[in-house]
């Protein structure tokens, strides 16, 4: 059939559809945006060595591609009354698909659960929970976590001190200039 051939990777039209890989300038833009998402395009362009129009074009492309997912404000947990961080290991009775889905849906609905990871090793899930105090964690545990069907065991560890906390990803590659 004429005209119905698949475009191969050697075809320039096929390459146009593929997102271009991140280059050093993209990575510098991402580094600066992670440091200060409210920076003006003019200042961002100056920091990364571009004129404003190409800089804005790159930022928009990074947003459209989903590399930049959203812009947020980072809050001080103590200042908003959520100074207790708890890491919770949860094991399920069985790792059946339905049980995993049920657990994940219930956890997604809880605002005090900031992170949830499906794990390898001893526990099935690792959660990071923030609460105002130990009593609030006990309430979360008794009224919510233990009531999820299929939960077999829960092990909690309270963070005594936060030694390092970053939200920025190390996007710059070794050898790239600052």
C-alpha positions, 0 to 999 in steps of 0.5 A: 500500500503506497503511503502507509509505510512506517517512518523509520528512525532515519526519516527526518519527519519521524525525528521531529516528533521525538522530543530532543534530549536535554542539553546543558542549557536545558539542565541549567534552566531546570537547575535555576527554576528548581532554586527559584521558580518565581524568577523572571524570564529576563533574569533566567535568560541572563543566568543561563546565557540566552536572550529572553525569547529563546529562553522562554521558548525552552521553558515552555517546551520543558513544561509541555513535555512534562519535564517541569510538572508544576510550580509550588511553594515549599512550606516550613512544616514546623511553622504550619504545625506539622513538625512530626515526620514518621516513616511507616513500613506497611506489609500486606497480607498478600500482594494481589493486584486488588489489595495493592490498588485498595491500599494505594487508593486509601493512602492517596486520599490521606493528606498527611501521607506526603510520599508512598512507595511500593518497595522491594524487601521486608515491607511492601510500602514505605510512607512518609507521614507528617502530623502535628504530634504523636497523638495525631499520628496515633489517630491516623494509625488507628482510624485510617491505616489499620482499617485498610483491608489487607494490612498485615503489619505496620512499623513506624519510625519517628524522625528525630532530626532532619539532616538533609532535605532537598526538593531539587533534582541533581540535573546537571551532569558531571563535567558541565560548567556552572 
